[in-house]
């Protein structure tokens, strides 16, 4: 009786262990990709282009982490094949026309724009508008908004959506709607963890609970759109637009 019970529960236990190990490995990889981006970005002097250090460092950082993610995807796609393995896996990097993707992106754009404006109006009335972290010169505004709109979502959606969701969905598992949605939740959780600022030398950890929850909720929206549209294009647009609206609205209210 005991043996029969063990045999019945073993597959679920193995799946949990496999998912946990994969999630841990993805977290390490994503953290290293981000750290490598920061390391490379720190090698350059941007004073002639970005004397206030507003957008060039983060631009190089995101370009490097995106290149690392794309390299990992290219390598994974050439791994030895077999059932449930990564060889020939479609990470949905190619743009494709998707009515679902367009609809989800349009609805998200309306919701996030309304949320941001309502939040800033409330903060303004309460006198809680924080000053921008830079001088609002044309170079700083255009550079930072250009980064947010064009690169922030593109880089992060490849690293935090395309790569983890595809890998997690290919792991051997029992089928079911909930099981298919689980990679979206795990990827959103990893995306949330990426918003924790930490270092080992010296040891330090800092984070905002609101930001972690906000990132997780957005990660769920991006992940669902990625699955439904079968293209990273739409969550990348959503992500970039969200950041653009958030930063741009902050600049606007700072000038009032």
Secondary structure as GFF3:
##gff-version 3
##sequence-region A 1 256
A	DSSP	alpha_helix	2	41	.	.	.	ID=ss1
A	DSSP	alpha_helix	56	76	.	.	.	ID=ss2
A	DSSP	alpha_helix	99	125	.	.	.	ID=ss3
A	DSSP	alpha_helix	138	147	.	.	.	ID=ss4
A	DSSP	pi_helix	148	152	.	.	.	ID=ss5
A	DSSP	alpha_helix	153	157	.	.	.	ID=ss6
A	DSSP	pi_helix	158	162	.	.	.	ID=ss7
A	DSSP	alpha_helix	163	169	.	.	.	ID=ss8
A	DSSP	alpha_helix	177	193	.	.	.	ID=ss9
A	DSSP	beta_strand	197	200	.	.	.	ID=ss10
A	DSSP	beta_strand	203	206	.	.	.	ID=ss11
A	DSSP	alpha_helix	209	229	.	.	.	ID=ss12
A	DSSP	alpha_helix	232	254	.	.	.	ID=ss13
###
